[in-house]
Structure formats: structure tokens, C-alpha cells
Amino acid sequence: MVSTEAARMTVGVLGNIVALFLFLSPVPTFVQIWKKGSVEHYSPAPYLATLVNCMVWTFYSLPMVHPNSTLVLTINGAGIAIELTYLIIFFIFSDRKKRLKFLLGLLIELIFISVLTSLVLTLTHSHKERSLIVGIIGILFGVMMYASPLVVMVSRSTIY
């Protein structure tokens, strides 16, 4: 008989593998951006949404918020590195207007994460409270991450 912990670890590792492929799915887009030397019509919104989602879940997985969350920490740490790579490429191949919008979005995300971290660590005093607050925010940002490509597609179709 398989222990609950072994089953949890197996499912967690499989989930991380699937999530890694999800994070790597835009690679063909960024290869195309690199080859063309331009971001053309692409929006950074899905990559910024994924970055803030990964930052929230990385915060969630830290021992002072939710102990024993190594799998959450590893995949979201990898997600941050992958998304930052995409965003650096996006920045390099963007025009001035897109760069400014991108930097503003990134600044807003960094301020948000800083405020969230400060408030949660100073105003809550138990793992349960911290996990609940950051977990709910993580779920909201997860929904935003998955919805962001759809929002970009809808906004594009109304322009053309």
C-alpha cells in the first residue's frame, strides 16, 4: 500500500512537470520575436500576469507563510525565472511606447508584492492566517493568469 505522503509527492511532482511545460509553452513565440527582432503585435500582459502569479505563490510557499511547500516553491521559482527571461526578451525587442507600458506594469507588480509581503508578515501572526490570505490572493491571480491571453485576444479582435 502506498502512503499518503508518497502519493502526495508523486502527484505534486507530476503537477510540477505539467506546470513546467505550461511555463515553457511560449518558447516558439519568443523564438519568433528573437528572429524578427520585434515584438510586433504581442502583448506582455500574459507574461506579466504569470510573473505576479508565480511571485504570490512563491511567497505563499515560504516557511513563514506555509511551511513544507517545497514543490510549490520550486515550480513557482522556476516560473519566475522563465517569465523574467520572456519579459527581458520582450523588453529588448519592444519600441519605446511598449517598453514604458511594460515597465509601468512591472513596477505596479513589484509594489503590490512588496505591500502584500509587508502587510501579511506584520499584521498576521499564524501560518493559518497567512496561508489563507496569500492563498486566496494566489487563486485570484491564478484566474487572472489564465484569463489574460483571452483578454488580449478579445481586445485585439475589437481593434481590427
VOBA-1610 file (N, C-alpha, C; in pm, whole numbers, padded with zeros to 5 digits, always signed):
BEGIN
Met+00084-00118+00000Met+00000+00000+00000Met+00088+00125+00000Val+00050+00223-00079Val+00125+00347-00091Val+00081+00443+00019Ser+00179+00507+00081Ser+00146+00602+00187Ser+00086+00730+00128Thr+00013+00799+00210Thr-00048+00926+00168Thr+00060+01025+00127Glu+00168+01029+00202Glu+00277+01123+00173Glu+00344+01091+00039Ala+00364+00962+00010Ala+00424+00923-00118Ala+00333+00958-00235Ala+00203+00934-00217Ala+00106+00969-00322Ala+00103+01120-00343Arg+00105+01195-00235Arg+00105+01342-00243Arg+00229+01391-00318Met+00344+01334-00285Met+00468+01376-00350Met+00465+01340-00499Thr+00418+01223-00533Thr+00411+01180-00673Thr+00320+01271-00754Val+00202+01298-00702Val+00108+01386-00772Val+00166+01527-00782Gly+00232+01573-00677Gly+00295+01705-00678Gly+00405+01717-00782Val+00489+01616-00793Val+00597+01618-00893Val+00537+01615-01034Leu+00436+01533-01055Leu+00370+01530-01186Leu+00306+01665-01218Gly+00245+01727-01119Gly+00188+01860-01138Gly+00293+01963-01173Asn+00408+01954-01109Asn+00518+02046-01141Asn+00570+02026-01282Ile+00574+01903-01327Ile+00618+01875-01465Ile+00520+01937-01565Val+00392+01919-01539Val+00290+01978-01627Val+00301+02131-01625Ala+00317+02188-01507Ala+00329+02334-01495Ala+00454+02385-01566Leu+00563+02309-01560Leu+00684+02350-01631Leu+00660+02357-01781Phe+00590+02258-01835Phe+00557+02262-01978Phe+00465+02380-02010Leu+00376+02413-01919Leu+00290+02530-01936Leu+00375+02657-01941Phe+00470+02671-01851Phe+00557+02788-01849Phe+00643+02796-01976Leu+00679+02680-02031Leu+00765+02678-02150Leu+00687+02688-02281Ser+00556+02681-02275Ser+00477+02683-02399Ser+00495+02807-02486Pro+00528+02925-02432Pro+00550+03041-02519Pro+00688+03045-02588Val+00772+02945-02568Val+00905+02948-02628Val+00900+02974-02779Pro+00814+02907-02857Pro+00810+02936-03001Pro+00779+03083-03033Thr+00694+03145-02953Thr+00663+03287-02973Thr+00788+03371-02953Phe+00865+03343-02850Phe+00984+03423-02822Phe+01098+03392-02918Val+01102+03272-02972Val+01198+03243-03080Val+01163+03328-03201Gln+01035+03338-03232Gln+00989+03421-03346Gln+01021+03569-03321Ile+00997+03618-03200Ile+01030+03757-03166Ile+01179+03780-03185Trp+01260+03687-03138Trp+01406+03699-03148Trp+01449+03704-03294Lys+01396+03613-03375Lys+01434+03607-03517Lys+01391+03732-03593Lys+01270+03783-03565Lys+01219+03901-03635Lys+01273+04031-03579Gly+01325+04026-03457Gly+01378+04146-03394Gly+01271+04244-03352Ser+01149+04196-03334Ser+01038+04283-03297Ser+00931+04202-03225Val+00863+04268-03128Val+00753+04201-03060Val+00625+04210-03141Glu+00627+04288-03248Glu+00513+04308-03337Glu+00387+04340-03257His+00284+04260-03270His+00155+04282-03206His+00141+04213-03071Tyr+00244+04146-03024Tyr+00233+04071-02899Tyr+00223+04165-02779Ser+00150+04119-02678Ser+00131+04194-02555Ser+00209+04126-02442Pro+00266+04205-02352Pro+00334+04144-02237Pro+00237+04102-02126Ala+00109+04134-02140Ala+00011+04109-02032Ala+00011+03964-01981Pro+00007+03863-02069Pro+00005+03726-02016Pro+00131+03690-01937Tyr+00244+03746-01977Tyr+00371+03714-01910Tyr+00383+03790-01779Leu+00332+03913-01776Leu+00327+03989-01650Leu+00229+03923-01553Ala+00116+03875-01603Ala+00018+03807-01518Ala+00077+03678-01461Thr+00150+03605-01542Thr+00211+03482-01493Thr+00321+03512-01392Leu+00397+03619-01416Leu+00502+03657-01322Leu+00445+03690-01185Val+00342+03774-01178Val+00286+03810-01047Val+00221+03688-00982Asn+00160+03601-01060Asn+00105+03477-01005Asn+00215+03394-00940Cys+00326+03378-01009Cys+00437+03299-00955Cys+00497+03366-00831Met+00504+03499-00830Met+00557+03568-00713Met+00467+03549-00592Val+00336+03555-00611Val+00243+03534-00499Val+00257+03392-00446Trp+00262+03292-00536Trp+00271+03153-00490Trp+00408+03122-00430Thr+00513+03191-00477Thr+00644+03173-00414Thr+00640+03227-00271Phe+00579+03343-00254Phe+00562+03399-00120Phe+00482+03302-00032Tyr+00374+03248-00087Tyr+00291+03152-00015Tyr+00373+03033+00035Ser+00467+02989-00048Ser+00541+02866-00017Ser+00657+02885+00081Leu+00683+03008+00119Leu+00792+03031+00214Leu+00754+02980+00353Pro+00853+02934+00429Pro+00824+02872+00560Pro+00747+02962+00657Met+00763+03093+00646Met+00692+03180+00740Met+00544+03198+00704Val+00506+03155+00583Val+00366+03162+00542Val+00303+03023+00544His+00359+02931+00468His+00304+02795+00461His+00420+02694+00461Pro+00459+02645+00577Pro+00573+02553+00585Pro+00554+02426+00501Asn+00663+02366+00465Asn+00665+02239+00393Asn+00597+02247+00257Ser+00626+02352+00183Ser+00569+02370+00049Ser+00680+02373-00057Thr+00770+02279-00047Thr+00886+02275-00136Thr+00845+02267-00283Leu+00746+02184-00314Leu+00706+02170-00455Leu+00647+02300-00509Val+00570+02369-00428Val+00513+02498-00470Val+00626+02599-00492Leu+00723+02599-00403Leu+00836+02690-00413Leu+00920+02663-00537Thr+00950+02537-00564Thr+01039+02506-00676Thr+00975+02540-00810Ile+00850+02505-00832Ile+00790+02531-00963Ile+00764+02679-00983Asn+00724+02749-00879Asn+00699+02892-00897Asn+00828+02973-00903Gly+00932+02926-00836Gly+01064+02989-00853Gly+01112+02972-00996Ala+01094+02852-01051Ala+01128+02829-01192Ala+01042+02915-01283Gly+00913+02928-01249Gly+00822+03011-01327Gly+00867+03156-01329Ile+00913+03207-01215Ile+00964+03345-01210Ile+01083+03360-01304Ala+01176+03267-01299Ala+01295+03274-01385Ala+01256+03269-01533Ile+01165+03181-01568Ile+01121+03167-01708Ile+01049+03293-01754Glu+00958+03343-01673Glu+00882+03463-01712Glu+00973+03585-01721Leu+01070+03597-01631Leu+01165+03709-01641Leu+01247+03701-01769Thr+01281+03581-01810Thr+01351+03563-01938Thr+01265+03612-02053Tyr+01138+03572-02055Tyr+01046+03617-02160Tyr+01034+03770-02158Leu+01020+03825-02039Leu+00999+03970-02028Leu+01124+04049-02067Ile+01241+03996-02041Ile+01364+04062-02086Ile+01369+04062-02238Ile+01336+03950-02299Ile+01333+03944-02446Ile+01228+04042-02499Phe+01112+04045-02437Phe+01006+04138-02478Phe+01056+04282-02469Phe+01122+04314-02360Phe+01174+04450-02339Phe+01277+04487-02447Ile+01368+04397-02475Ile+01475+04423-02573Ile+01417+04453-02711Phe+01314+04380-02750Phe+01261+04392-02886Phe+01134+04478-02896Ser+01108+04556-02791Ser+00991+04646-02793Ser+01031+04786-02836Asp+00931+04859-02885Asp+00954+05000-02913Asp+00939+05078-02781Arg+00969+05208-02786Arg+00970+05290-02666Arg+00834+05289-02593Lys+00725+05301-02666Lys+00592+05307-02606Lys+00560+05177-02531Lys+00588+05062-02593Lys+00562+04933-02528Lys+00654+04913-02407Arg+00777+04961-02417Arg+00870+04948-02304Arg+00818+05023-02182Leu+00768+05144-02205Leu+00718+05224-02093Leu+00597+05159-02028Lys+00504+05108-02110Lys+00386+05039-02055Lys+00428+04913-01979Phe+00523+04841-02036Phe+00574+04719-01973Phe+00638+04752-01838Leu+00725+04855-01835Leu+00792+04892-01711Leu+00693+04939-01605Leu+00589+05010-01646Leu+00487+05054-01553Leu+00415+04932-01494Gly+00379+04836-01577Gly+00315+04714-01529Gly+00404+04638-01432Leu+00531+04627-01465Leu+00625+04556-01378Leu+00642+04630-01245Leu+00651+04761-01250Leu+00663+04840-01127Leu+00541+04821-01037Ile+00423+04823-01096Ile+00300+04802-01019Ile+00301+04664-00952Glu+00347+04562-01025Glu+00354+04427-00967Glu+00453+04421-00851Leu+00568+04484-00867Leu+00669+04481-00760Leu+00620+04555-00637Ile+00552+04667-00657Ile+00495+04740-00544Ile+00389+04655-00476Phe+00303+04591-00555Phe+00198+04505-00498Phe+00258+04394-00412Ile+00358+04324-00466Ile+00419+04212-00391Ile+00485+04264-00264Ser+00551+04379-00271Ser+00615+04437-00153Ser+00513+04472-00046Val+00403+04535-00087Val+00297+04572+00008Val+00233+04446+00067Leu+00202+04350-00018Leu+00142+04224+00030Leu+00233+04158+00133Thr+00359+04145+00100Thr+00455+04081+00191Thr+00462+04155+00324Ser+00475+04286+00316Ser+00485+04366+00439Ser+00360+04353+00525Leu+00243+04366+00463Leu+00119+04360+00541Leu+00095+04222+00601Val+00115+04118+00522Val+00089+03982+00572Val+00185+03947+00685Leu+00311+03981+00670Leu+00409+03943+00772Leu+00398+04028+00899Thr+00345+04149+00888Thr+00334+04232+01009Thr+00198+04225+01076Leu+00092+04200+00999Leu-00043+04205+01056Leu-00101+04069+01092Thr-00044+03963+01042Thr-00094+03829+01076Thr+00014+03756+01156His-00030+03667+01243His+00066+03607+01336His+00066+03454+01338Ser-00008+03394+01245Ser-00006+03247+01241Ser+00006+03200+01097His+00058+03079+01082His+00068+03019+00948His-00069+03006+00885Lys-00168+02972+00966Lys-00303+02952+00915Lys-00357+03081+00854Glu-00344+03193+00925Glu-00392+03321+00873Glu-00315+03361+00747Arg-00184+03351+00752Arg-00102+03389+00637Arg-00133+03302+00515Ser-00144+03172+00537Ser-00174+03080+00427Ser-00309+03111+00365Leu-00407+03141+00448Leu-00541+03172+00398Leu-00540+03299+00313Ile-00482+03405+00364Ile-00481+03533+00292Ile-00403+03521+00161Val-00281+03473+00169Val-00198+03464+00049Val-00253+03360-00048Gly-00311+03253+00004Gly-00371+03151-00082Gly-00489+03206-00162Ile-00575+03283-00098Ile-00688+03343-00169Ile-00639+03439-00276Ile-00541+03521-00242Ile-00485+03614-00341Ile-00420+03536-00454Gly-00352+03426-00422Gly-00290+03342-00524Gly-00393+03283-00619Ile-00506+03241-00565Ile-00614+03188-00650Ile-00666+03295-00744Leu-00685+03416-00691Leu-00733+03527-00776Leu-00633+03557-00888Phe-00505+03559-00855Phe-00405+03586-00958Phe-00390+03468-01054Gly-00416+03347-01008Gly-00417+03232-01099Gly-00526+03245-01204Val-00644+03288-01160Val-00754+03312-01254Val-00714+03421-01354Met-00653+03528-01303Met-00608+03636-01393Met-00504+03585-01493Met-00413+03500-01447Met-00309+03447-01534Met-00371+03368-01650Tyr-00467+03282-01618Tyr-00528+03201-01723Tyr-00623+03282-01810Ala-00679+03390-01757Ala-00770+03474-01835Ala-00696+03576-01922Ser-00573+03610-01887Ser-00503+03719-01957Ser-00486+03696-02108Pro-00456+03576-02156Pro-00448+03560-02302Pro-00583+03583-02370Leu-00690+03543-02304Leu-00823+03565-02359Leu-00855+03714-02367Val-00821+03788-02264Val-00844+03933-02263Val-00767+03999-02376Val-00643+03957-02398Val-00562+04013-02506Val-00627+03981-02640Met-00674+03858-02658Met-00738+03819-02786Met-00865+03899-02809Val-00948+03915-02707Val-01073+03990-02722Val-01046+04135-02754Ser-00948+04194-02685Ser-00917+04335-02710Ser-00861+04355-02850Arg-00788+04257-02901Arg-00734+04264-03037Arg-00846+04255-03140Ser-00943+04167-03116Ser-01049+04148-03214Ser-01139+04269-03223Thr-01151+04347-03116Thr-01234+04468-03123Thr-01160+04582-03191Ile-01027+04576-03195Ile-00948+04680-03261Ile-00949+04660-03413Tyr-00943+04537-03458Tyr-00930+04510-03601Tyr-01062+04499-03669
//
